[in-house]
Amino acid sequence: MKLKPVLLQSALVFTCCAAAGLLLSNQLSQALGQQPAANQEPEVEQQLPAALEKILENWERESAKIEKLEGNHLRREYDDVFQIEKKSEGRFYYEQPDKGRIDIAGMKIPEGAKSDKPNDKGDFYALKPGQDERWICDGKRIFSIDENEKKYEVFPIPLERRGVNIMEGPLPFLFGMPAKVAKQRYYLKLLVNTPEQIIIAAKPRRRADAANYREAKIKLNPKTYLPEAVQLIHPSGNQSTVYIFSNVVANKNRGILGGIFGKDPFTPDLDDYRLEGKVVAVAGEEKVQRPVPKAAPVQQAAFKVPNMVGHNYKSAEALLQKMGFQTKVWPGDPAEEPRLIYQVYEQVPVPGATAKKGQTVHLKLYIDPNIPKDKR
């Protein structure tokens, strides 16, 4: 059984969006559309020990300071029936209130390598690579991207579930949801409380949540209140998933190149991917879809693409867009002189080629050699 990513967030911690971001329920469209009032116990606030109450209060306060979060993750999936462990790794991104991304790649397993989890025969679980996946939530839609097959699906998010209301989705407690809401939705227990670590166990009170996981254990850093690891016990009880987070950075400025080269982690580049299923309008924005009358095809005129080589990218984009073209800029070679930084030195279609309005002109720019590669 594979748990799909949520990549949905309240305005709180996303470190676990790498975990909760990995956990959209198997019934994705159903999970997004469920009404929380159904199939749940009365939300009577739980009475907790003073130490746990204080931890929830601190977690909520510290989480509210985070606007952006990114880092690395290691995922270990255990199947106790077939005695197999699958290992994956990747990177995650979060931006409040409801944008998230998780990249997952199966790890290369050396021949003969085994898990460190013992089996019931005195040996160890077999070790295999996990599946390559990518999940992106732009606040309105969730993109499920299959890297091996080069295909993707798109799921709309209802209007009432966007922004901070997305905490009604699966596993919102991982984001540091308000303490009062956490106590209403989960049975909470403090397992470990030391200066080195805090471990909280959470069991869902709602049937909708219980359909996704039986229990979760969250390991928090007492200094930052960022989750360092999360263990999820699947509903069957014989499967579990562990997420371990590292190199987590809060409120990182992605720099000028993040804007110039379109490196927005929440905008997928799917030019070479095949869309599976039907393109669905964003849920909730139109109550009634009326048929559009067919119109006679319009013959579009073709124009010669001007030569933008040698122009600054801003003036090049402004001119092309004024002519009706779309533009996309790409990082190229380091500039040999300061005056060349962000100057166009190559374009597709080439200067003088014919193109129609709306077509994209790709511009390659000289980059600033003084900016580190990881910030370009």
HELIX and SHEET records of a PDB file:
HELIX    1   1 CYS A   17  ALA A   20  1                                   4    
HELIX    2   2 LEU A   28  GLY A   33  1                                   6    
HELIX    3   3 ALA A   50  SER A   63  1                                  14    
HELIX    4   4 LEU A  159  ARG A  161  5                                   3    
HELIX    5   5 GLY A  163  GLU A  168  5                                   6    
HELIX    6   6 PRO A  172  PHE A  175  5                                   4    
HELIX    7   7 ALA A  179  ARG A  185  1                                   7    
HELIX    8   8 ARG A  207  ALA A  210  1                                   4    
HELIX    9   9 GLY A  255  ILE A  260  1                                   6    
HELIX   10  10 TYR A  313  LYS A  322  1                                  10    
HELIX   11  11 PRO A  338  LEU A  340  5                                   3    
HELIX   12  12 LYS A  373  LYS A  375  5                                   3    
SHEET    1   A 9 LYS A 114  PRO A 118  0                                        
SHEET    2   A 9 PHE A 124  PRO A 129 -1                                        
SHEET    3   A 9 ILE A  84  GLU A  95  1                                        
SHEET    4   A 9 LYS A  68  ASP A  79 -1                                        
SHEET    5   A 9 GLN A 239  ALA A 250 -1                                        
SHEET    6   A 9 PRO A 227  ILE A 233 -1                                        
SHEET    7   A 9 GLU A 215  LEU A 220 -1                                        
SHEET    8   A 9 ILE A 198  PRO A 204 -1                                        
SHEET    9   A 9 TYR A 186  ASN A 193 -1                                        
SHEET    1   B 8 LYS A 114  PRO A 118  0                                        
SHEET    2   B 8 PHE A 124  PRO A 129 -1                                        
SHEET    3   B 8 ILE A  84  GLU A  95  1                                        
SHEET    4   B 8 LYS A  99  GLY A 106 -1                                        
SHEET    5   B 8 GLU A 133  CYS A 137 -1                                        
SHEET    6   B 8 ARG A 141  ASP A 146 -1                                        
SHEET    7   B 8 LYS A 151  PRO A 156 -1                                        
SHEET    8   B 8 ARG A 274  LEU A 275  1                                        
SHEET    1   C 2 ALA A 302  LYS A 304  0                                        
SHEET    2   C 2 THR A 354  LYS A 356 -1                                        
SHEET    1   D 3 GLN A 326  PRO A 334  0                                        
SHEET    2   D 3 THR A 360  ILE A 367  1                                        
SHEET    3   D 3 VAL A 344  VAL A 348 -1                                        
END                                                                             
